[in-house]
Amino acid sequence: MVATEQDTTPSVPTPDGSPVDVTASAGKDVVGLSWNIVPDATGYQVYRWNPDTHAYEKLAATTQTSYADTGAPPATTHHYWVTARYADGTESAPGADYAILTP
């Protein structure tokens, strides 16, 4: 599933325990992501698709419900996943693949 800057609502249901209502905004050399708090989560993982390795790579672990990707190259469509982490060490499935074009 892919969401664009204009429509960041996934088209299929989000797995239970996954971050929902992820929004993305792009500026010069930065993509801002934010999402709703997940009950019982101790933190979140943010991933970005790497077209060179053909895989999502972890950008950050955070306890906040937002993240600023300051390493996002310009004039590129970026794809992100956000997952929730729990005290027992487990990680949720990603809620959706969110795509946004940087200027």
Sine and cosine of phi, psi and omega as CSV:
sin_phi,cos_phi,sin_psi,cos_psi,sin_omega,cos_omega
0.00,0.00,0.62,-0.79,-0.04,-1.00
-0.76,-0.66,0.67,-0.74,0.09,-1.00
-0.88,-0.48,0.53,-0.85,0.01,-1.00
-0.96,-0.29,0.08,-1.00,0.03,-1.00
-0.85,0.52,-0.56,0.83,-0.03,-1.00
-0.98,0.20,-0.49,0.87,-0.06,-1.00
-0.67,-0.74,0.99,-0.12,-0.03,-1.00
-0.98,-0.17,0.46,0.89,0.06,-1.00
-0.99,-0.15,0.86,-0.50,0.01,-1.00
-0.87,0.49,0.51,-0.86,-0.05,-1.00
-1.00,0.01,-0.13,0.99,0.06,-1.00
-0.81,-0.59,0.32,-0.95,-0.03,-1.00
-0.86,0.50,0.56,-0.83,0.05,-1.00
-1.00,0.08,0.69,-0.72,0.03,-1.00
-0.85,0.52,0.57,-0.82,0.05,-1.00
-0.83,0.56,0.65,-0.76,0.03,-1.00
0.99,0.12,0.03,1.00,0.01,-1.00
-1.00,-0.10,0.49,-0.87,0.08,-1.00
-0.87,0.49,0.67,-0.74,0.00,-1.00
-0.83,-0.56,0.20,-0.98,-0.01,-1.00
0.82,0.57,0.68,0.74,0.07,-1.00
-0.94,0.33,0.74,-0.67,0.09,-1.00
-0.85,-0.52,0.49,-0.87,-0.02,-1.00
-0.72,-0.69,0.60,-0.80,0.09,-1.00
-0.65,-0.76,0.59,-0.81,-0.06,-1.00
-0.88,-0.47,0.64,-0.77,0.11,-0.99
-0.71,-0.70,-0.13,-0.99,0.01,-1.00
-0.90,0.43,0.91,-0.42,0.05,-1.00
0.88,0.47,0.39,0.92,0.04,-1.00
-0.49,-0.87,0.62,-0.79,0.17,-0.99
-0.85,-0.53,0.82,-0.58,0.05,-1.00
-0.99,-0.17,0.77,-0.64,0.03,-1.00
-0.87,-0.50,0.61,-0.79,0.11,-0.99
-0.55,-0.83,0.38,-0.93,-0.07,-1.00
-0.41,-0.91,0.22,-0.98,0.03,-1.00
-0.98,0.22,0.48,-0.88,0.05,-1.00
-0.90,0.44,0.61,-0.79,0.06,-1.00
-0.97,-0.24,0.86,-0.51,0.01,-1.00
-0.83,0.56,0.67,-0.74,0.03,-1.00
0.96,0.28,-0.07,1.00,0.04,-1.00
-0.97,0.25,0.61,-0.79,0.06,-1.00
-0.99,-0.14,-0.17,0.99,0.01,-1.00
0.03,-1.00,-0.11,-0.99,-0.08,-1.00
-0.65,-0.76,0.45,-0.89,0.09,-1.00
-0.89,-0.45,0.67,-0.74,0.03,-1.00
-0.90,-0.44,0.77,-0.64,-0.01,-1.00
-0.85,-0.53,0.52,-0.86,0.11,-0.99
-0.78,-0.63,0.65,-0.76,0.03,-1.00
-0.92,0.40,0.74,-0.68,0.08,-1.00
-0.95,-0.33,0.94,-0.34,-0.04,-1.00
-0.92,0.39,-0.37,0.93,0.02,-1.00
-0.96,0.29,-0.61,0.79,-0.02,-1.00
-0.99,-0.17,-0.14,0.99,-0.03,-1.00
0.84,0.55,0.70,0.72,-0.01,-1.00
-0.47,-0.88,0.41,-0.91,0.15,-0.99
-0.98,0.18,0.73,-0.69,0.00,-1.00
-0.88,-0.48,0.66,-0.75,-0.03,-1.00
-0.93,0.36,0.81,-0.59,0.07,-1.00
-1.00,-0.02,-0.65,0.76,-0.13,-0.99
-0.31,-0.95,0.42,-0.91,0.23,-0.97
-0.91,-0.42,0.72,-0.69,-0.06,-1.00
-0.57,-0.82,0.42,-0.91,0.12,-0.99
-0.99,-0.17,-0.06,1.00,0.00,-1.00
-1.00,0.06,0.23,-0.97,0.07,-1.00
-0.98,-0.21,0.53,0.85,0.08,-1.00
-0.40,-0.92,0.34,-0.94,0.02,-1.00
-0.43,-0.90,0.63,-0.77,0.07,-1.00
-0.93,-0.37,0.91,-0.41,0.05,-1.00
-1.00,0.05,0.99,-0.11,-0.04,-1.00
-1.00,0.07,-0.02,1.00,0.02,-1.00
-0.97,-0.23,0.26,0.97,-0.04,-1.00
-0.98,0.21,0.91,-0.42,0.01,-1.00
-0.88,0.48,0.53,-0.85,-0.01,-1.00
-0.96,0.30,0.28,-0.96,0.08,-1.00
0.80,0.60,0.66,0.75,-0.05,-1.00
-0.66,-0.75,0.60,-0.80,0.15,-0.99
-1.00,0.05,0.83,-0.56,-0.02,-1.00
-0.94,-0.34,0.61,-0.79,0.03,-1.00
-0.90,-0.44,0.72,-0.70,-0.07,-1.00
-0.78,-0.62,0.50,-0.87,0.21,-0.98
-0.85,-0.53,0.56,-0.83,0.17,-0.99
-0.78,-0.63,0.76,-0.64,0.04,-1.00
-0.83,-0.55,0.31,-0.95,0.06,-1.00
-0.98,-0.21,0.61,-0.80,0.11,-0.99
-0.96,-0.30,0.52,-0.85,-0.02,-1.00
-0.84,-0.54,0.31,-0.95,-0.07,-1.00
-0.85,0.53,-0.49,0.87,-0.02,-1.00
-0.99,0.14,0.09,1.00,0.05,-1.00
1.00,-0.02,-0.05,1.00,0.01,-1.00
-0.99,0.16,0.31,-0.95,0.00,-1.00
-0.76,-0.65,0.67,-0.74,0.01,-1.00
-0.95,0.32,0.22,-0.98,0.20,-0.98
-0.94,0.33,0.43,-0.90,0.08,-1.00
-0.91,0.41,0.56,-0.83,0.00,-1.00
-0.93,0.36,-0.62,0.78,-0.03,-1.00
-0.11,-0.99,0.17,-0.99,0.11,-0.99
-0.99,-0.15,0.92,-0.40,-0.02,-1.00
-0.98,-0.22,0.80,-0.60,-0.04,-1.00
-0.90,-0.43,0.62,-0.78,0.04,-1.00
-0.49,-0.87,0.58,-0.81,0.01,-1.00
-0.99,-0.14,0.81,-0.59,0.07,-1.00
-1.00,0.09,0.56,-0.83,-0.02,-1.00
-0.94,0.33,0.00,0.00,0.00,0.00
